[in-house]
Amino acid sequence: MDSSGIIVSINGLNKSYHRGDQTIPVLNDISFDIAEGEFLALMGPSGSGKSTLLNLIAGIDQPDSGSIVIGGVDVTTLSETELAGWRALNVGFIFQFYNLIPVLTAFENVELPLILTPLSRAERKAHVEMALKVVGLADRMDHYPGQLSGGQEQRVAIARAIVTDPTILVADEPTGDLDRISAEEIMDLMDRLNRESKKTIIMVTHDPRAARKAHVIRHLDKGILTNADSQNTL
Amino acid sequence: MQILKILFKNAFRHKLRTGLTILSITIALLAFGLLRTVVNAWYAGVEASSAYRLVTRNAVSIIFSLPLSYKERIRQVDGVSEVSWGNWFGGIYIDEKNFFANFAVDAKTYFDLYREYVIPDDQKIAFFRDRKGFVAGRKLAQRFGWKIGDTIVLKGTIYPGNWEFVLRGIYRGREPNADETVFMFHWDYLNESLKKTAPTRADQVGFYMIGIQDPARAISVSGNIDGLFKNSFAETITETEKAFTLGFVAMSDTIITAIELVSFVVIIIILAVVANTVAMSVRERTNEYAVFKTLGFGGWRIAGLILGESIVITMMGCVVGIAATFPAAAAFAAAMGAYFPVFNVEATTIWLDIVFCLAVGLLAAIIPVYRTLKVKIADGLRMIE
């Protein structure tokens, strides 16, 4: 983070996909900053490039040009191996379909990112129990994903995302697969993480109700940011 | 949670598929182990042969005999320490299916020369004293339930008639590769009978077994022995016991090569089976590996997860396969003991099992690892089981 409180700085970002001889532009000259502790919602129609932008910020895809500086590190200059290590420490992922490993218990799923750290078994256990307590599933840690409801699965996924205390949390349609009540519970949880733990959250969503929790909403359309610095008025 | 736990949980996600794959590996290893042991059994006589012994036979063919008088001349050759002799008797015990090797040997010199056959002293003395006595290997006696003092009748094929013998001794092998299925009786008993019934066949020896002082001089001693009988009516060929035994094995060389080839083909088949299982499992979990990547698992760790799972499956099959090989070999030996007197699963076979299983585990995972690492995280996350 720099002295201005900016945690993510994106400059002149371009990304296109190639299909045969065809080049399909997805993101066109995207530039904006995200302040530390900000809750940002990226919205836009399907194919507008919001998930691609999220992937680029999260370091799971590489742009054609431009830079993404997160916590002082330009992630576009990192190799695949460096990116893997960087993601482990700096990014917590929340997916639309939870993406839990079905043969592992809630505890083991949350513990997964910690395997990559030098923490002892006892330390890992303490971290996992704390994360599951934060998401309100301390009593479900021995359950397998198949024994949990959709909302509970997503809460386990959130616990997995926060267990390493990452720099940013990225969420791709976190309520997209949930009923309304579960979706509200998840958004309340994310709001609480943002307010109480000062977590920087970048969320892609189609759902205006989910976006209501964000401080800032940025709209993408055909790869272009249509509102440069929109405060949430939803 | 440890990585090993993830490997086992992943390996047994599809219990039926993994179980069948392990069963296939088990059966393949069993087949490999038995085939290798059959090949080894073929060579057991060669392995057990001594570098300190030579065998002299008729130069025309083993089926032609040599005069007994050669023994004194052979004994005088420089480098020769002991001389014994014998004949293949070819007797049948009750029925042809009860086949076992039976020889008439010069008892005292024979057991001086073959110190790997251990007989209790009292039994040895009893055997030496009884001209109709015979000595049987431990396995042979066990096979037919013979006890010391039992009278056995062999029906002669080369030497017609019913030949009566009394069991005076049971020998054991000093080493595990010693043949414990041989029947040996006094050459004098055979010779004296022949003198009465077929005098022209008396005083004839099937082969001489010669002890030498220095294995390094085996070739020169052999040459000197054969030189003694050059241009005689019964020329000789003398060779090391190993070469002599190999000569018999060579008759089945093509079959042995075919068995060896099949044993390796079995391993190649199982490689395809394991590769298919691992490829299917990994392909179904492309999405999960993308999740692992997003969590920070690098290429080596992902490769380790896939390789580890493949090796867990193959090594489980390996352990079960090796464990099953020993009782299967024992059952095989019990059923086919007459044809394979020494049928021991060798340590080399077990090491080969382990090496092949590790190799199969590694090779089977190569393509799935390559494919998984090639998939971009974003593409992998879009794939749904």
Interface residues (C-beta under 8 A of the other chain):
Chain A: T52 N55 A58 I60 D61 E80 T81 A84 G85 W86 R87 A88 L89 V91 F93 F95 F97 N99 I101 P102 V103 L104 F107 E108 E111 L112 P113 I115 L116 R160
Chain B: M1 I3 K5 I6 K9 N10 R13 N287 E288 V291 F292 K293 T294 L295 G296 F297 G298 G299 R301 K376 I377 A378 L381 I384
